[in-house]
Amino acid sequence: MSAKVYAMDTWFYNSTGYYPLATRAEMLKEIGYDGMYFVFWGNLPSVRAEFPTLGNVKEKYGLEVAGVYQTYDISKPDTEEGNAMALRTSEEMEGCPTIDLALTGFGGSLKCSDTEHDTAALKVIERFLAIAERKNLTIALYPHLSFWLEKADDALRLVKALPHPRLKLNFCGMHWYGVDNCPVFPLLERLSPHLHGVNINGGKKPNPAGLPCTIEALDEGEMDNFAIVQKLHRLGFNGWYGFQGYSAGSDVYSKLRRSLNIFREFEARIAKHPDWQFEMMP
């Protein structure tokens, strides 16, 4: 077992500033990551400037582009500025095989997980799937706390309603831990047939910064990421693993190095002790 691993761009932005693409790539390559991940914040000039360079990342830095995160507000039309940008950049994108699609409802203040809006969401997903067919991409639904598509089971409901070989979903550890309130092992079993990507992080509750939980290096906090990775291994998951770093702060290099080392140790431990068990609390 040796999974491909990326670090999300969320590690590299903080209240002080940000690390530009070249520096991020050199850090990740030096530490030993396999790929980069781009979060399109939309209104940041630095992000817009990086978009045309995606196709050159592998040749220039020796790293794959594991995915690109896009948001779309299902309460607004395609012509709304943010939605239009998401569709346009997805159509123009080169050098990235996956769009992780997070569906919000901020414009209409839609209630999270409200199935009344499934029809509108499915129409949006169909637009992105048309792009995916032309561009040979995968669309992976991305559950995100406080968004309309908030929980992993919301993504699963939509994927089942619109069967398509290019439509998958993600498991996001922080967003499960923050809002799902369901046992993780049965959830992973439900997601497994459609699971495309996983991102994880250390975390604990509560978070003094106001988020439902903290986001930390992989071996910090209360979440038992070894048990999650072990379960995914037993389910046969062989896709990308990413590390979430939004608001983690401090020295990004040391935290990313420690997280990768911990993850590789997880893999070695799973190989050495394939019969170890972890039981969920009743």
C-alpha positions in Angstrom: 0.0 0.0 0.0 1.4 3.4 -1.1 -1.3 5.9 -1.9 -0.8 9.1 -3.9 -1.0 12.1 -1.6 -1.5 15.8 -2.1 -1.7 18.9 0.1 -4.6 21.2 -0.4 -3.8 24.9 -1.2 -5.7 25.8 2.0 -2.5 25.2 4.0 -0.7 28.0 2.2 -3.0 30.9 2.9 -3.2 32.6 6.3 -4.0 36.0 7.8 -0.4 37.2 7.1 -0.3 36.3 3.4 0.3 33.3 1.1 2.9 31.2 -0.6 2.9 31.5 -4.4 2.7 28.5 -6.7 6.5 28.1 -7.2 7.2 28.0 -3.5 4.3 25.7 -2.7 5.5 23.3 -5.4 9.1 23.3 -4.2 8.0 22.6 -0.6 5.7 19.7 -1.6 8.3 18.2 -3.9 11.0 18.4 -1.3 8.9 16.9 1.4 7.8 14.0 -0.8 4.2 14.7 -1.9 2.9 13.3 -5.2 0.6 16.2 -6.2 -0.8 19.6 -5.8 -4.4 20.7 -5.3 -5.9 24.0 -6.3 -8.7 25.8 -4.6 -10.3 28.5 -6.8 -11.1 31.2 -4.3 -12.4 33.2 -7.3 -11.8 36.8 -6.2 -8.1 36.5 -5.4 -5.9 37.8 -8.2 -3.2 35.3 -7.2 -5.4 32.4 -7.8 -6.7 33.7 -11.1 -3.1 34.2 -12.3 -2.2 30.6 -11.4 -5.1 29.1 -13.4 -3.5 29.2 -16.9 -0.4 27.4 -15.5 -2.1 24.2 -14.4 -1.1 22.4 -17.6 2.6 23.0 -16.9 2.7 21.9 -13.2 3.8 18.3 -13.9 6.5 19.2 -16.4 7.9 22.2 -14.4 7.6 20.8 -10.9 7.3 17.1 -11.2 4.0 17.0 -9.4 0.6 15.9 -10.6 -2.5 18.2 -10.3 -4.8 16.0 -8.2 -7.8 18.2 -8.4 -9.4 21.6 -8.6 -12.1 22.8 -6.2 -14.9 24.8 -7.6 -18.1 26.2 -6.0 -21.5 26.9 -7.7 -24.5 28.6 -6.1 -27.6 26.6 -7.1 -29.8 29.5 -6.1 -28.4 31.7 -8.8 -28.3 31.5 -12.6 -25.4 30.4 -14.7 -24.9 34.0 -15.6 -24.1 35.1 -12.0 -20.4 36.1 -11.8 -19.2 33.3 -9.6 -21.2 30.6 -11.4 -20.1 31.9 -14.8 -16.5 31.8 -13.7 -16.8 28.2 -12.4 -18.3 27.0 -15.7 -15.8 29.0 -17.8 -12.7 27.9 -15.9 -13.9 24.3 -15.9 -14.3 24.4 -19.7 -10.9 26.0 -20.2 -8.9 23.9 -17.7 -5.9 21.9 -18.8 -3.7 19.5 -16.9 -6.2 18.5 -14.2 -8.3 15.3 -14.3 -10.8 16.2 -11.5 -13.2 19.0 -10.5 -14.3 18.8 -6.9 -17.7 20.5 -7.0 -19.1 22.1 -3.9 -22.7 23.3 -4.2 -23.8 26.3 -2.2 -27.1 28.1 -1.8 -25.9 31.4 -0.4 -27.8 33.6 -2.8 -31.2 32.2 -1.9 -30.2 31.3 1.7 -31.1 27.7 1.0 -31.3 25.3 4.0 -28.5 22.9 4.1 -29.3 19.4 2.8 -32.8 20.4 1.8 -34.0 17.8 -0.8 -36.5 20.3 -2.2 -33.6 21.7 -4.2 -32.3 18.4 -5.6 -33.8 19.1 -9.1 -31.9 22.4 -9.3 -28.7 20.8 -8.1 -29.0 17.9 -10.6 -29.4 20.4 -13.5 -26.2 22.1 -12.4 -24.4 18.8 -12.1 -25.5 17.9 -15.7 -23.9 21.1 -17.0 -20.6 20.1 -15.4 -20.9 16.6 -16.6 -21.3 17.9 -20.2 -18.0 19.7 -19.7 -16.5 16.6 -18.2 -17.4 14.5 -21.2 -15.8 17.1 -23.6 -12.7 17.5 -21.4 -12.3 13.9 -20.2 -12.7 14.9 -16.5 -14.3 13.4 -13.4 -16.8 15.5 -11.4 -16.5 14.6 -7.7 -19.2 16.2 -5.4 -17.6 17.8 -2.4 -19.6 18.0 0.9 -18.9 21.2 2.7 -20.2 22.4 6.1 -22.7 25.3 5.9 -23.2 24.7 2.1 -26.4 23.4 0.6 -24.5 20.2 -0.2 -23.3 19.8 3.3 -23.1 16.1 4.1 -21.6 13.1 2.4 -25.0 11.4 2.3 -26.3 14.5 0.3 -23.6 13.8 -2.3 -24.5 10.1 -2.3 -28.2 10.9 -2.8 -27.4 13.0 -5.9 -24.9 10.5 -7.4 -27.6 7.8 -7.1 -30.2 10.1 -8.7 -27.9 10.8 -11.7 -25.9 7.7 -12.5 -23.0 8.6 -14.8 -19.5 7.1 -15.1 -17.9 10.6 -14.6 -19.9 11.5 -11.5 -18.3 10.5 -8.2 -18.0 11.9 -4.7 -15.5 12.8 -1.9 -15.2 12.0 1.7 -13.9 15.0 3.6 -12.9 14.2 7.1 -13.2 17.7 8.6 -16.7 18.2 7.1 -17.9 14.8 8.3 -16.5 15.5 11.8 -17.9 19.0 12.0 -21.5 18.3 10.9 -22.5 14.8 9.8 -23.1 13.4 13.2 -23.2 9.8 11.9 -20.8 6.8 12.5 -17.9 7.0 10.1 -17.5 3.3 9.2 -21.0 2.7 8.0 -20.8 6.0 6.1 -17.6 5.0 4.3 -19.3 1.7 3.4 -22.2 3.6 1.8 -19.9 5.9 0.0 -17.4 3.3 -1.2 -18.9 2.3 -4.6 -18.8 6.0 -5.7 -15.8 7.3 -3.8 -13.2 9.2 -5.8 -11.1 11.1 -3.3 -10.5 11.5 0.4 -9.1 14.4 2.4 -8.4 14.2 6.1 -6.8 16.2 8.9 -6.4 16.2 12.6 -9.0 18.0 14.6 -10.9 18.4 17.8 -14.0 20.1 19.1 -14.8 22.9 19.9 -12.8 25.3 17.8 -12.2 28.7 19.5 -12.1 30.3 16.1 -15.8 29.6 15.5 -15.6 26.6 13.1 -17.2 23.3 14.3 -13.8 21.8 14.8 -10.1 22.6 14.5 -8.0 21.7 11.5 -4.5 20.5 12.4 -1.7 18.2 11.4 -2.7 14.5 10.9 -1.6 13.3 14.3 -3.2 16.0 16.4 -6.6 16.4 17.9 -9.3 13.7 18.6 -10.0 12.2 15.2 -8.4 8.8 14.7 -7.2 9.0 11.2 -5.4 5.7 11.3 -8.8 3.9 11.9 -10.3 5.9 8.9 -7.4 5.0 6.6 -7.4 1.4 7.7 -11.2 1.2 7.0 -10.7 2.7 3.5 -7.9 0.3 2.8 -10.2 -2.6 3.7 -12.9 -1.2 1.4 -10.4 -1.2 -1.5 -10.1 2.6 -1.9 -7.1 3.3 -4.1 -7.6 7.0 -5.0 -5.8 10.2 -3.9 -5.5 11.2 -0.3 -5.4 14.9 0.5 -4.6 16.8 3.7 -6.9 19.7 4.6 -5.1 22.7 6.0 -7.6 25.6 6.2 -6.8 27.9 9.1 -4.1 25.5 10.4 -1.6 28.3 10.5 2.0 28.3 11.9 4.8 26.7 10.0 3.2 25.0 7.0 6.3 23.1 6.0 6.8 21.3 9.3 3.1 20.4 9.6 3.0 19.0 6.1 6.1 17.0 6.6 4.8 15.6 9.8 1.5 14.8 8.3 3.0 12.9 5.4 5.3 11.0 7.7 2.4 10.0 9.9 0.4 8.9 6.8 3.2 6.7 5.5 3.5 5.2 9.0 -0.2 4.4 8.9 0.4 2.5 5.7 3.3 0.6 7.2 1.3 -0.3 10.3 -1.7 -1.5 8.2 0.6 -3.8 6.2 2.3 -5.1 9.4 -0.9 -5.6 11.4 -3.7 -6.4 8.9 -5.8 -8.0 11.6 -5.9 -5.1 14.0 -9.5 -4.0 14.8 -11.2 -0.8 15.8 -14.7 -0.9 17.1 -17.2 2.0 16.9 -18.8 3.2 20.1 -22.4 2.0 20.5 
